[in-house]
Amino acid sequence: QVQLVESGGGLVQAGGSLRLSCAASGRTFSSYVMGWFHQGPGKERDIVAAISRRGGDTLYADSVKGRFTISRDNAKNTVYLQMNSLKPEDTAVYYCAAGMVVTATSGAYMYWGQGTQVTVSS
């Protein structure tokens, strides 16, 4: 089992940047595909980005391409989401998740963190 803890959320003005981190417990972090999802008020939980076990393959939602970057450090059991040029519509709770396949489908991820709030003011 993997336990995931997100950090780095907060309040930022439009155009600003935030870096989210997700720390994983256990020694099997490198065995998992990692993903970031977000869920806005009254909306479904949608993919933001995902990264393969060694980081060679990534997936991004169209809405964040060119602005967000997912990365991982297997030695530190941590996955990151660098978010630049933030927009008010990026406001959501951001969750990290662990799974076995690089996919946008939330149901394919087996383990989830508790989420961290990101609020972008206009």
C-alpha positions in Angstrom: 0.0 0.0 0.0 1.1 3.6 -0.7 0.3 6.6 1.3 0.4 10.0 -0.4 0.6 13.4 1.1 0.3 16.6 -1.0 1.7 20.0 -0.1 2.4 23.3 -1.7 -1.1 24.6 -2.4 -2.2 28.1 -1.5 -3.6 31.4 -2.8 -1.9 33.0 -5.7 -2.7 35.8 -8.1 -3.4 35.1 -11.8 -0.2 34.8 -13.7 1.7 33.5 -10.7 3.2 30.1 -10.0 3.0 27.3 -7.5 4.8 24.0 -7.1 2.9 21.1 -5.6 4.7 18.2 -4.1 3.4 14.7 -3.3 5.4 12.6 -0.9 4.8 8.8 -1.0 5.5 6.3 1.8 7.1 3.0 1.3 9.9 1.7 -0.9 7.9 0.9 -4.0 7.3 4.5 -5.2 9.2 3.8 -8.5 6.8 0.9 -9.2 3.9 3.3 -9.7 2.7 5.6 -12.4 1.8 8.9 -10.7 -0.9 11.4 -11.6 -2.2 14.8 -10.6 -5.9 15.4 -10.7 -8.0 18.4 -9.8 -11.6 18.9 -8.8 -13.3 22.3 -8.8 -16.5 23.2 -7.0 -19.4 21.2 -8.4 -17.1 19.5 -11.0 -15.8 16.1 -11.5 -12.2 15.1 -10.7 -10.2 15.4 -13.9 -6.7 14.6 -15.0 -4.1 17.4 -14.9 -1.0 15.4 -15.7 0.6 11.9 -15.3 4.1 10.5 -15.4 5.5 7.0 -16.0 7.6 5.1 -13.6 10.9 6.5 -14.8 9.6 9.8 -16.0 10.1 9.1 -19.7 6.4 9.4 -20.6 4.0 12.1 -19.6 0.4 13.1 -20.2 -1.2 16.5 -19.8 -4.7 17.9 -20.0 -5.0 20.2 -23.0 -5.9 23.1 -20.6 -2.5 23.0 -18.9 -0.2 22.1 -21.7 2.7 24.6 -21.9 1.9 25.9 -18.4 2.3 22.9 -16.0 5.1 20.4 -15.7 5.0 17.1 -13.9 8.2 15.5 -12.7 9.3 12.9 -10.2 12.3 12.1 -8.0 12.3 8.4 -7.3 15.1 8.7 -4.8 13.0 11.1 -2.7 9.7 9.2 -3.3 8.2 12.5 -4.5 6.2 13.7 -7.5 5.9 17.4 -8.4 3.6 19.6 -10.3 5.1 23.0 -11.4 2.2 25.3 -12.2 3.0 28.5 -14.1 0.9 31.2 -15.6 -2.0 30.3 -13.3 -5.5 31.3 -14.2 -8.6 31.6 -12.0 -10.1 28.6 -13.7 -7.2 26.5 -12.3 -8.8 27.0 -8.8 -9.5 23.5 -7.4 -8.4 20.9 -5.0 -5.4 19.1 -6.4 -4.9 15.4 -5.7 -2.0 13.1 -6.4 -2.6 9.5 -7.2 -0.7 6.3 -7.9 -1.5 3.7 -10.4 -0.1 1.2 -12.9 -0.9 2.8 -16.3 -0.3 6.3 -17.7 -4.0 7.3 -18.2 -6.4 10.1 -17.8 -9.0 7.8 -16.2 -9.2 8.5 -12.5 -10.7 5.0 -11.8 -7.4 3.4 -12.9 -5.5 4.9 -10.0 -5.5 2.9 -6.8 -4.1 5.3 -4.2 -5.0 8.9 -3.5 -3.8 11.7 -1.3 -6.0 13.9 0.7 -5.7 16.9 -1.7 -4.4 20.4 -1.4 -6.3 23.6 -2.3 -5.1 25.9 -5.0 -6.9 29.2 -5.3 -6.1 31.7 -8.1 -7.4 35.2 -7.7 -8.1 37.4 -10.7 
